[in-house]
Structures are given as C-alpha cells and as structure tokens.
Amino acid sequence: MNSNPRPSLPKVFLLLFCFFLLAACLSHLREAKFYYSQGQAFSRQYQTEKAIAFYKRALEEAKEEAKKHPSAQAYLLKGMAELNLELWKDAEASFLEAFSSGFEEGEEWASELSLLGLASSLPGLGLKDLALKSYSYLLDKSKLKPVSLYAAQKYTDLALAQSLPKEEKEKQKILNDLLKKMENLSEKDFGCGFYHYLQSQILSHLADYRKSFEEAAMARELGLPSEKIFRDNDLQIVFCYEKLKSLLPPEEWREYESHYEAWIKKWGWKDSQTPGWKKEANNAADN
C-alpha cells in the first residue's frame, strides 16, 4: 500500500488553481515587457498602428501587475506605455508612483526612466527651467540610449521654444549652446540618426540650411526611431532645398542641385519635393 496517496480531486484543483494564479501574476510584468518591446520594434519600422496596438496591450498588462503586485518596475512600465500613447497625466501619476514605491539596488535604469517621465510633466506645470535642468542631467549622466534619445528630443524642443522670443544675440547664444550639446551627443554615438536629425533642426533655426540638409540626409541614411520623425526629417530636407534654391548664387545652386538629385534618386523620391511616402499617401487618398 502506497504511504503517500495522491491528493483528493478538490486538493488537486486547488493546487492547480494556485499554480495558475501564481503563473498569471508572474506573467503580467513579463507580458507587459514583451508587448512594450514589440511596440518599440514596430515604431522603428515606421508601423505606427501596430506599435500603438502593442503599447495598449503593454499598458493593460502593466495595469494588472500594478494592481496585484504594486512595484516601482510595474509603475515604470505602465508610465512608459502611457508616454508612447501620449497619456501625459496618467504617465505623470505612474512615474510618481514608481518613485514612491522605491527602486531596488541595481535598478538605477528604472530610476532614470521615472525621472525622465516626471520631467516630461514639468512644462505643463509651468516649470520649464526645471524640466531643462532635468533633461540636461539625464543627457550628461544616463547610459541608457532610450533615455538619452527622449531627453535630447525634449531638451531641444524646450530650448528652441525658449529661444524664439529672445533678442537676436541671446537667441543665437541659446541656439549655439544647444547645437554644441547635440554635437557632443553625436560624438559619443555618431551612428545614431536621431542626433543628426536634432542637429538639422537646430541648424535650420540658425539659418545654416546647407549644413541642416547634410545632417538631415545623414539622419535619413542612419535611420530614425519613428515614422513621424522620419517624415518630419524628409520635410526638413525639402525645406532646406527650397531655402537654398532662393539663397544660393546660380553657380553654387547648380552644383548643389546636382548632388540633391543624386540623393533623391537614391531615396526613390518622385521629384525634388515629393518623398516616396508622400506619393504613396496621395495615391491612397486617390484610391
């Protein structure tokens, strides 16, 4: 006779149910991370609708994790998904919860991401200078590329907005300081197309359209993190083309135009002012 009889059926069901609950609890954070990474992948491939769908799934899983097992990491992931879905107030609340929960040793990366999310909420509260300081701190200290990219974008946006109402001399100083900061980032990671994109935007404000075009072309060649930025970069290329056409002497313009035509042929544009995606969008509208 077996001295260790099998559990009765009710006990078996109870054990299985407990195991299922445990697996479900463990899986919410894992699933949220998976869906978030898929959203990032589709963003890089300029497939915006698929990216949004995965960010929404990541958000649902992170919500479940935060509800059942509140932790800094759960709220952090929830906030990151909300940022990508442009749910700014929800993201702010999630990042504050992440800070309140506290981070374990070795989770400095999570702390940086939460500070990034919190900084993004400060301009809406009228604390633009503090937001700039926060982004500058992250650009100087963070070793996480996603943090650096987002901080660089937000820092540039705020600094450009800050420069607009200033007198010309002060405006030039703000823009040159901003350009230097982005050049420093590019020197650390020259293969990052996004830093070249930001330099192109700043150079355009400095009215250096030739260099602005060069940086935008480099950004396109290296790749950009989202469809929105990719298209904005193409529009910047067209803007520089139009500006240089009106500003350059005839001989310089002919030389520039010949190089420009080589670029747009390489990129498969319909003409000098029509990127391939714009042509496709027009065809879709016609159909």
N, C-alpha and C positions, 0 to 999 in steps of 0.2 A: 504494500500500500504506500502511495506517494505521501511523504510527510509534508510536502509543500503544494497543497492543492491549488488549482487555478482560481483566481478571484471569481466571485459570482458575476453574472452579467451586469447587474447595476454598478458594481465596482469597476468593471471594465469600461463601461460607458462613461463613468465619472472620470476615470484616468484619461481616457481618450479626449474627453471634453476639456479637461485641464491642459492637456498637451496642446490641443487646438488653440486654446486661449493664449497659451504661452507663445506658440509659434506666430499667432496673429499679432501679439504685442511686439514681438521681436521684428516682425516683417514690416510694420508701418514705416519705421525710420529707414530701413533698407530700401523699401519700395519708393519712398519719397526721394531718396538719393538717386535711385536708378532713373526715375521719371525726370528729375531735375537735370541729370546729366544728358538724357536724351533730348530734352528741351534745348540745352546748350548746343548739342551737336546739330540739331536742325536749324538753330539760329545761325550757326557758322556756314551752313549750306544755303542760307537765304530762303528757307522754307518756313515762313513766318507762321502760317496757320497750324502746321504740325507742331512747331515749337510751343505755341500758345496752348495747344491741347495737352501737351506733356507737362507744361508748367501748372496747368489747372489740376492735373492728376497728382502732381507732386504736392500741391497745396492741400488737397484733400487728405492725402496720406500723412502729411506733416500735422495737419489739424487733429487727426485721430491720435497720433503719437503724443502731441502736446496735451490732449485731453486725458489720455490714460496714463502717460508717464511724462509729466512736465519736466523738461530739462533745457539747459541752455542750447544744446545742439538741436533739439526739436524746434524751439522757437526761432533759432537762427535759420534753419532750413525753410521754415514757414515764411519768415521775413524775406528771404532771397526769392522765393517763388512769387511772393506778393510784389516785390520790386519789379520783377520781369513782367508781371501782369499790370503794372502801374497802379497798384492799390496802395497809394502812398501812406494814408493814415493807418491802414491795417499793418503795413510794414513797420511803421514807426513803433506801434504798440508791440509788435512781435520782438523787435530788437531791444526795446526797453525791458521786456520780459526776460529776454536772453541774458541781459546784464544782471537783472535781479536774481536769476537762478544761479549765476556764477559759473565760471569755467574751470574745468579740471586742469591739472598740470599737463602740459603738452598740447593744450587746446588754444594756444596763442592765436592760431589762424582763425579760430571761431571768434575770438575777441576782436580781431581786426575787422572781420566781416560785420560784426554787430556795430562797431564804431562807424564803419562805412555807411551802414544803413541809417544809423542815427544822424550822421552828418547830412544825409540827403534830406532829412526832415527839417533841418535848422533854417534854411532860407524862407520856408513857408511861415516860420515863426518870427521872421524879421531879424534873424541872427546870421546875416550873410558873411560878415567878417569872421565869426567863429567857425562857420562852415568852411571858409577858405583855409583857416588855420588847421582844421581837422583833416581836410584833404591833403594839405601840404605835408602834414605829419605822416600820413599814410604813404604818400609818394616817396618820402625820404626813408621810411622805416620798413615798409612792408616788403616781404619777399614773395608774396602771393600775386601771381600775374592778374587773376580776375579782379583783385582789389586794386592793383595799380591802374589797370585799364579804366575801371569805373571812376576811380578818384581823379584820374587825369582828365576824363571827359567832364566831370562836374566842376573841377577846378578851372578848366578852360572856359566853360560856359559862364561861370560866375565872374571870372576876371575880364572876359570880353564885355559882359554886360556892365561891369564896373567902369570900364574904360570909355564907354560911349559918351556920357555927358561931360567928360573932363575936357579941360583946355588942351590944345594940341600937344604942348610939351609934356604935360603929365600923362596924357593918353599914350604918347609914344613910349614913355618910360614903362608904363604898365604892360604894354604890348611886347616890348623888347625883353622885359624880365620874364614874361610868360613864355615867349619863344625860347629863351635860354633854358627854362625849366623843362620844356618839352624836348629840346635838343639833348639835354642831359639824360632824359629817359631813353631816348632813341640810341644814344651812345652805349647804354647798358644792354639794349636789346634792339639792335639795328634791324633785325628781321621782322619786327612787329609792325605790320602795315598801319595799325591804328595810330601809332605815334606819328607816323608820316602824315596821316590824314589830319591830325590835330595841327601839326606844323603848317600844313597847307591852308587851313582855316585862318590861322593867326597871320601868316604872310599876306593873305588877301586883305586883312584889315590894315596891314602895313603898306598896302598898295604895291607890293612886290609880286606882280602877277606871274612873272616868268618862273620865279622860284616856287611860287604857290602851285603852278602847274606841274613842275618837276616833282614836288613832294606828293601831289595827288596821283600822278602817274605811278610813282613808286608804291604808294599805298595800294593802288589797284593791282599791281603786279604781285605784291606780297600777300594780299588777301585782307579782308575786313570782317569784323565779328558779326555783322547782321546785314540783312537785306536793306534796311532803312539807311544805314551808314554807307553801304556800298553805292546805293543810288544817289545819296547826297554827295558823295565823292565824285561821281560822274557829272553831276550838275555843277560842281565846283570846277571841273575840267572845262566844261562848256563855258562857264562864266569867265574863266581866265582867257580862253580863246577869244571871246568877244571883246574883252578889255584890251588884249594885246593887238587885236586887229585895228582897234581905233587909236592906239597909242604909238605903235612901232612905226618907224620910218619905212618906206616901201621896200628897200633892200633887205632890212632886218626881218620885215614881215614875210617876205617870200621865203627866206631861209627857215624861219620858224614854221611857216605853213607846211613846207615840205616834210619837216620832221613830224609835225602834228598828223599829217595824212598817213604817214607810216604807222603811227601809233593806232589811229582809229581803224586802219585796215587790219592790224594785228588783233584788235579787240572785236572786230566784226560789226562795227557800227554802220548804220545805213548811210550817214553823212556826218559832217563835222559837228552837228548839233543834235544828233539823234542816236543816243545809246541803244544797244540791242534790246534791252529790257523795255525801253520806251516804245520801240517799234512793236514789240510783242503785245504791250498793253493796248496800243492803238488798234492792232489787229483784233484783239479780243473784244474791244468795245464795238468795232465794226461788225463782228460776227454776232 
